[in-house]
Amino acid sequence: MELPLLLLVVAGCAPVAVILIWAVRTYNRLVRQRNQANASWAQIDVQLRRRHDLIPNLVETVRGYASHEQSTLESVVGARHGAVTATGDQVAGRATAENLLSQTLGRLFALAEAYPDLKADRNFAALQRELATTEDKIAYARQFYNSAVQTLTNTIQSVPSNLIAKLFGFHPPDYFETSDEARGPVQVQF
């Protein structure tokens, strides 16, 4: 009589064990995906800091050739300051500050078109290439981050993993989006 009772107890525990194993695996998957999103964000942060470090040299080079374009230079310096001080985990605030910086840098490079000596300056050209390379790295890091966020968000919002996500307080992070101006023209007109 003891053997059937033992089998009954084991059979009753099997579904609980399966649910417990599923819960642990789901929790661990959510943690891995959250860590991937955090690591991806750290890569964006590294590239943004690199960009921020290049801008003062670029401004000083332009200032030597176009000192009377003070308002453009001041707007670039102000936008850089806003981007540097927009720290923390608030993705939307950082994205807004970085998009403003991208817009003002665009005006700075447009200004260079009006000054052939500045455009021909090797230091300016090197800084411009370095900044373009950094922009490409930022775009790649942003794409990788947004992909990690999408994967985590899908897991958080999918049934039945949403039960574990809600139980342990997992929330989908924000995407790092560019402004409409940074995306380029939507419609080409002839």
N, C-alpha and C positions, 0 to 999 in steps of 0.2 A: 504494500500500500504506500510505502514511502516513495518509491520510484515514480508512480504516476503523479503524486503531489509535487515532486521535484520538477518533473516535466511540465506540469501546469504552471508552476512559478517561473520557470525559464521561459516558457512560451509567452507568459504575460509580460515579462521584462524585455523581450526582444523588440517589440514596437517602441518602447521607451528608449531603448539603447539606440535604435535606428534614428529616432527623432533627435536624440542628443548628439549623435555623431553628425547628422545633417546640420544642426544648429552651430556646432563648433566649426565645421568646414565653411559654412556660409559666413560666419563672423570673421574667420581668418581671411577669406577672399575679400571681404569688405575692407579689412585692415590693409591688405596688400595693395588694393586699388587706391585707397586713400593715400598710402605712402607713395605710390607712383605719381599721383596727382601733386603731392607736396614736393617730390623730387623734381618733377617737371616745372613747377613754379619756381623752384630754386634756380633752375637753369635759365629761365627768363630773367630772373633777378640779376644773375651774373652778367648777362648780356646787356641789360639796361644800365647797370653800373659802369660797364665798359663804355657804353655810349655816352653816359654822363661825363665820364673822364675825358673823352675826346672833344667835347664841345667847347670848353674854355680855350683850348689851343686853336680851334677853328675860329672862334670869335676874335681872338687876338690877331690872327693872320688877316682876317677881313678888316679889322679895325685899322691896320696899317695901310691898307689901300683905299678904304672907303670910310674914313672917320666921320664924314658928315652924314652918314646913314645911321646915326645914333639910335633912332627909334627902333629900327629893325634889330640892331645889336642888343638893345635893352630888352626887347620882347623875347629874343632867344635866351638871354641870360635869365629873365624872369620865368620863362617856361621851363628852363632847366632846373631852376630852384624849386619850382612847383613839383616837378617830377621827382627830384631828389628827396624832397620832404614828404611826398606821398608814399609813406612806408606802411608796413604792416600787411595783414592778410586781406585787406579790403581790395579785392581784384578790380571792382568797378571804379573805385577812386584812382587807383594806379593807372588803369587803362585810359581814363579821361585825361589825366595829367600827361601821360605819354603821347596820346593822340594830339594834344595841344602842342607839345614839343615837336612832334613830327611836322605839324603844319607850319610852325615858325621856322624850322630848319628848311622847309621847302621855300619859304620866302627868302631865307639867307642864300640859298643856292641860286635862286632866281636873280638875286642882287648881283651875284658873281658874273652873270651873263652881261651885265652892263659895264663891267670893268675888265677889259681884256688883259691888263697887267696882272690882276688878281687871278683870273682864270689860268694864266700861263705860269703862275707861281708854283714851283715844284712842291713846296711845303703844303700849300693849299690843296693841290692835286692829290698828294699822298694822304692828307687828312680826309679828303672827300672819298677816296677809295676805301680807306679804313672804315669810315662811317658807313659806306654802302655795304661793305662786308659784314659789319656789325648788324645793320638793318636786316640783311638776309638771315643772319643767325637768329635774330629776334623773331623773325617771321617763322622760321623752322621751329624754334622753341615754343612759340605760341601755338603752332599747329599741333605739336606733340602734347602740350599741356591740355589743349582743348579736347584732344582725342582721349587722354586719360580721364578728363572730367566726364566726357560722354560715357565711357565705360563704367565709371563709378556711378554715375546718375542712372544708367540703365539697370544696374544691379540693385541700387537703392529703391527704384520704382517698380521693379518686377516682382511678381508674385511667384513664390512665397518668400523670397529673400527680403522683401520689404518688411516682413514681420520682425526679422532679426535687426534690420536697419533701424526700424522705429524703436525697438526695445532698447538698443544700445546708443541711440541718439546720433545716427549717421545722417548727415544732410548733404545734398548735392552742392558742390562748390560752384561759384560763378564762372562763366566762361570769360576768357580774356579777349574781348572783341575790339576790333578797330572801328574808328569813326567812319562815317560815310565818305568823308573827304579822302581818307587814307586808302579806301577801297578802289578809288578811281571812278571814272565816269561809268554810269549805268547804261547810257544809250549813246551810240555813236551817230553823229549827224553829219551829212555831207552837204 
